[in-house]
Structures are given as structure tokens and as C-alpha cells.
Amino acid sequence: MSSIKRYPFYEPAELLDQAVLSLQDLARHCCTSPQWVIEHVRTGVFRYDNEDAGATAQISAEQWRFSSQTLVRARRIAHLEHSFDADPQLAALTTDLIEEVQQLRRQLKALKG
């Protein structure tokens, strides 16, 4: 079954709240460059998790830390940009909608449960 293409935004993912990834780790797991991550953080497509921790103007990109939730989001965005040549903002909007649909399905399942 290795011929079946798997899409990161359809795959279930286990989110580890304690996990933190560096800039290099996030770029590697998204199959992108660190520069891609930096550009997407600077344009507001996604955020690093220590962004609200005080002196953000003085923190370097090498000190940024990302959660596993950000990893899932970044992988979706990278996939959409690559596969569909999507603009980063459009890929982010699409990712927002995917995440919202998933949340609504979880709520519906809980109500039926």
C-alpha cells in the first residue's frame, strides 16, 4: 500500500503538549528551509510559542520554539503551498478551515457519543 499518497492535513496526528521544536527541527519536519519558517512567522502565517514570553523584539529566530500543534499546522501549509502553488495566506486560510471542520466534527461526535 505504499503507492497510496498520504497528505499531512488528512493524517491523524498525536499532539504532544510538552514537545518543543527549534527552528531547525520545524523546518526539517516540514521538508522546508529555516528561511521558509522565518518568512511565515514574520508574515503572521503561524507563530512561535515563546512569542508572548516578554521581550520578543530581542529574541532571535534561533531561540524560537514551536509546539507540536504548530508543527501540524506548518506541515499543512507547506503541503498546500507545494502541491497547489498556493499563496501562504491562502494556505493559512485553508488550514484554518480544515482545523475548524475537525473541531466541529469532534464536537458533533461528542454530542452523539
C-alpha positions as CSV (number, residue, x, y, z in Angstrom):
1,M,0.0,0.0,0.0
2,S,3.0,2.3,-0.3
3,S,1.6,3.6,-3.6
4,I,-1.2,5.5,-1.7
5,K,-0.2,9.1,-1.3
6,R,-0.7,10.4,2.2
7,Y,-1.5,14.1,2.8
8,P,-0.3,15.6,6.1
9,F,-3.6,17.5,6.6
10,Y,-5.6,14.3,6.4
11,E,-3.4,12.2,8.6
12,P,-4.3,11.9,12.3
13,A,-1.5,13.3,14.5
14,E,-0.8,12.8,18.1
15,L,-0.1,16.2,19.6
16,L,2.4,16.2,22.5
17,D,1.8,19.3,24.6
18,Q,5.2,19.1,26.2
19,A,7.1,18.8,22.9
20,V,9.0,21.9,21.7
21,L,10.8,22.1,18.4
22,S,13.5,24.5,17.3
23,L,13.5,26.5,14.1
24,Q,15.7,23.8,12.5
25,D,13.5,21.0,13.8
26,L,10.3,22.6,12.4
27,A,11.9,23.2,9.0
28,R,13.2,19.7,8.8
29,H,9.9,18.1,9.7
30,C,8.1,20.3,7.2
31,C,10.7,19.5,4.5
32,T,11.4,23.2,4.1
33,S,14.2,25.6,4.8
34,P,14.6,27.6,8.0
35,Q,14.2,30.7,5.9
36,W,10.7,29.4,4.9
37,V,9.8,29.2,8.6
38,I,11.2,32.6,9.4
39,E,9.2,34.2,6.5
40,H,6.0,32.6,7.6
41,V,6.4,33.7,11.2
42,R,7.2,37.2,10.1
43,T,4.2,37.4,7.9
44,G,1.9,36.0,10.6
45,V,1.0,32.7,8.9
46,F,2.0,30.9,12.2
47,R,3.6,31.9,15.4
48,Y,6.4,30.5,17.6
49,D,5.2,29.6,21.1
50,N,7.6,31.7,23.1
51,E,6.3,34.8,21.2
52,D,4.3,36.1,24.2
53,A,7.2,35.5,26.7
54,G,8.3,39.0,27.3
55,A,11.0,40.7,25.1
56,T,10.0,39.4,21.8
57,A,11.9,42.1,19.9
58,Q,15.1,40.8,21.3
59,I,14.6,37.1,20.7
60,S,16.5,35.6,17.8
61,A,15.0,33.1,15.3
62,E,17.4,30.5,16.7
63,Q,15.6,30.9,20.1
64,W,12.1,30.4,18.7
65,R,10.3,27.3,20.0
66,F,7.3,25.6,18.3
67,S,4.7,23.2,19.7
68,S,3.5,20.0,18.0
69,Q,0.3,21.9,17.1
70,T,2.3,24.4,15.2
71,L,4.2,21.6,13.5
72,V,0.9,20.1,12.3
73,R,-0.3,23.5,11.0
74,A,3.1,24.3,9.4
75,R,3.1,20.9,7.6
76,R,-0.4,21.5,6.2
77,I,0.6,24.9,5.0
78,A,3.8,23.6,3.4
79,H,1.9,20.9,1.7
80,L,-0.7,23.2,0.3
81,E,1.9,25.7,-0.9
82,H,3.9,23.0,-2.6
83,S,1.1,20.9,-4.1
84,F,-1.2,23.6,-5.2
85,D,1.3,26.5,-5.6
86,A,-0.9,28.3,-3.0
87,D,-0.1,31.7,-1.7
88,P,1.0,31.5,2.0
89,Q,-2.0,33.5,3.2
90,L,-4.4,31.3,1.2
91,A,-2.7,28.2,2.5
92,A,-3.1,29.5,6.1
93,L,-6.8,30.3,5.5
94,T,-7.4,26.8,4.1
95,T,-5.6,25.3,7.1
96,D,-7.8,27.4,9.4
97,L,-10.9,25.9,7.8
98,I,-9.5,22.4,7.9
99,E,-8.8,22.8,11.7
100,E,-12.3,24.3,12.2
101,V,-14.0,21.4,10.4
102,Q,-12.0,18.9,12.5
103,Q,-13.0,20.7,15.7
104,L,-16.7,20.7,14.7
105,R,-16.6,17.0,13.9
106,R,-15.1,16.3,17.3
107,Q,-17.9,18.3,19.0
108,L,-20.5,16.5,16.9
109,K,-19.1,13.2,17.8
110,A,-19.1,14.1,21.5
111,L,-22.7,15.2,21.3
112,K,-23.7,11.9,19.6
113,G,-21.4,9.9,22.0
